[in-house]
Amino acid sequence: MKRTAELAIAKLQSTAEIQRCARAMSASEPWLTLRRGYEESAHLLQDAEKEVYVAYLRDELVGFIIINMKGALRGYLQTICIFPEWRDQGLGRALIAFAEARIFRESPNVFLCVSSFNPQAQRLYERLGYEKIGVLKDYIVAGHDEILLRKAIAPWSEFRS
């Protein structure tokens, strides 16, 4: 486990963690607007192709991240979820820092998408150094775009892991 202040981050391990994370994701924004239900959330959390890390604060599960290290966007931070009652306390920033450190060991880029209807998250990512590289119109649901962001430490041709 990695500790950031009192935050402990470890790989997702139990069915109880999967259930709690899927419930939180499917019952909160932005996933309500994106229409991601419990079953789809639970399936995503169990995808063997992804790395899923959970965050505990003083032994209470407070959130998770999902990282995809395969495919064209190697180093894709697919999901960041801080449970609603724990938001606005810097925990998302700590989870992102953890994910960036993990990804930058193998890739010079971190990619993520943020929904057009989520300006608070957009501001956070901008403060953390992410740059807009594209817009995916009506990508998940009609009427809302996904904004593709990137943070880079080097071009691939100069990256040494």
C-alpha positions as CSV (number, residue, x, y, z in Angstrom):
1,M,0.0,0.0,0.0
2,K,1.1,3.5,-0.8
3,R,0.3,6.2,1.8
4,T,-0.4,9.8,0.9
5,A,-0.9,11.4,4.3
6,E,-3.6,9.1,5.7
7,L,-4.6,7.8,2.3
8,A,-3.7,4.2,1.6
9,I,-3.9,3.0,-2.0
10,A,-3.8,-0.7,-3.0
11,K,-5.0,-3.1,-5.8
12,L,-8.6,-3.9,-5.6
13,Q,-8.9,-7.4,-4.1
14,S,-12.3,-8.3,-2.7
15,T,-15.9,-8.8,-3.9
16,A,-17.0,-6.4,-1.2
17,E,-14.7,-3.7,-2.7
18,I,-16.1,-4.4,-6.2
19,Q,-19.7,-4.1,-4.9
20,R,-19.1,-0.9,-2.9
21,C,-17.2,0.8,-5.8
22,A,-19.9,-0.3,-8.4
23,R,-22.6,1.1,-6.1
24,A,-20.9,4.4,-5.6
25,M,-20.1,4.8,-9.3
26,S,-23.6,3.9,-10.5
27,A,-25.3,6.2,-8.0
28,S,-23.2,9.4,-8.5
29,E,-22.2,11.9,-11.1
30,P,-20.8,11.9,-13.7
31,W,-21.9,8.2,-14.2
32,L,-25.6,9.0,-13.6
33,T,-25.6,11.3,-16.6
34,L,-23.5,8.8,-18.6
35,R,-26.0,6.1,-17.8
36,R,-23.5,3.7,-16.3
37,G,-25.5,1.3,-14.2
38,Y,-24.4,-1.1,-11.4
39,E,-23.8,-4.1,-13.6
40,E,-21.7,-2.2,-16.2
41,S,-19.7,-0.6,-13.3
42,A,-19.1,-4.0,-11.6
43,H,-18.0,-5.5,-15.0
44,L,-15.5,-2.7,-15.6
45,L,-14.1,-3.1,-12.1
46,Q,-13.4,-6.8,-12.8
47,D,-11.9,-6.4,-16.2
48,A,-8.6,-8.3,-16.1
49,E,-7.1,-6.1,-18.7
50,K,-7.3,-3.1,-16.4
51,E,-5.5,-2.1,-13.2
52,V,-7.9,-1.1,-10.4
53,Y,-6.7,0.6,-7.2
54,V,-8.8,1.4,-4.2
55,A,-8.2,4.2,-1.7
56,Y,-8.8,3.9,2.0
57,L,-8.8,6.8,4.5
58,R,-8.5,5.6,8.1
59,D,-9.7,2.1,7.0
60,E,-12.7,3.4,5.2
61,L,-13.0,2.9,1.4
62,V,-13.3,6.3,-0.2
63,G,-12.7,5.8,-3.9
64,F,-10.8,4.1,-6.7
65,I,-9.1,4.5,-10.0
66,I,-9.0,2.3,-13.1
67,I,-5.9,2.4,-15.4
68,N,-5.6,0.9,-18.9
69,M,-2.0,0.2,-19.9
70,K,-2.9,-1.4,-23.2
71,G,-3.9,-0.2,-26.6
72,A,-3.3,3.0,-28.6
73,L,-3.7,5.3,-25.6
74,R,-1.4,3.3,-23.3
75,G,-1.5,5.0,-19.9
76,Y,-5.2,5.8,-20.0
77,L,-6.7,6.8,-16.7
78,Q,-10.1,5.4,-17.4
79,T,-12.0,6.1,-14.2
80,I,-11.4,8.3,-11.2
81,C,-14.1,8.0,-8.5
82,I,-14.1,9.6,-5.1
83,F,-17.3,8.6,-3.2
84,P,-19.5,11.7,-3.0
85,E,-19.3,12.1,0.8
86,W,-15.4,12.3,0.5
87,R,-15.1,14.7,-2.4
88,D,-13.4,18.2,-2.2
89,Q,-10.8,17.0,0.3
90,G,-7.9,16.5,-2.1
91,L,-8.3,12.7,-2.4
92,G,-8.9,12.8,-6.1
93,R,-5.7,14.8,-6.6
94,A,-3.8,12.1,-4.5
95,L,-5.3,9.3,-6.5
96,I,-4.3,11.0,-9.8
97,A,-0.8,11.5,-8.5
98,F,-0.6,7.8,-7.7
99,A,-1.9,6.9,-11.2
100,E,0.5,9.3,-12.9
101,A,3.5,7.8,-11.0
102,R,2.3,4.3,-12.0
103,I,1.8,5.2,-15.7
104,F,5.0,7.3,-16.1
105,R,7.1,4.2,-15.1
106,E,6.0,2.7,-18.5
107,S,4.7,5.5,-20.6
108,P,5.5,9.2,-21.2
109,N,1.8,10.0,-21.4
110,V,-1.2,10.0,-19.2
111,F,-4.5,10.2,-21.1
112,L,-8.0,10.8,-19.6
113,C,-11.4,11.9,-20.7
114,V,-13.6,14.4,-18.9
115,S,-17.2,15.0,-19.6
116,S,-18.3,18.3,-21.1
117,F,-20.8,18.7,-18.3
118,N,-18.2,18.3,-15.5
119,P,-16.5,21.8,-15.3
120,Q,-15.1,21.1,-11.8
121,A,-13.2,18.1,-13.0
122,Q,-12.0,20.0,-16.0
123,R,-10.6,22.7,-13.8
124,L,-8.8,20.2,-11.6
125,Y,-7.2,18.5,-14.6
126,E,-6.1,21.8,-16.0
127,R,-4.5,22.8,-12.7
128,L,-2.7,19.4,-12.7
129,G,-1.1,20.2,-16.1
130,Y,-3.4,18.3,-18.5
131,E,-3.9,19.7,-22.0
132,K,-6.9,19.3,-24.2
133,I,-6.1,17.3,-27.3
134,G,-9.5,16.5,-28.7
135,V,-13.2,16.4,-28.3
136,L,-15.3,13.2,-28.8
137,K,-18.7,14.6,-29.8
138,D,-21.7,12.7,-28.3
139,Y,-19.2,9.9,-27.4
140,I,-21.1,8.2,-24.5
141,V,-24.5,9.9,-24.5
142,A,-26.1,12.3,-26.9
143,G,-25.8,15.9,-26.0
144,H,-22.5,15.6,-24.0
145,D,-19.0,15.4,-25.3
146,E,-16.0,13.7,-23.8
147,I,-12.9,15.9,-23.8
148,L,-9.6,13.9,-24.3
149,L,-6.8,15.3,-22.2
150,R,-3.1,14.4,-22.1
151,K,-0.2,15.1,-19.7
152,A,3.2,14.2,-21.0
153,I,6.8,14.0,-19.6
154,A,8.5,13.3,-23.0
155,P,7.8,12.2,-26.6
156,W,7.8,8.4,-27.1
157,S,11.1,8.7,-29.1
158,E,12.8,10.2,-26.0
159,F,11.2,8.1,-23.3
160,R,13.3,5.7,-21.3
161,S,11.4,3.6,-18.8
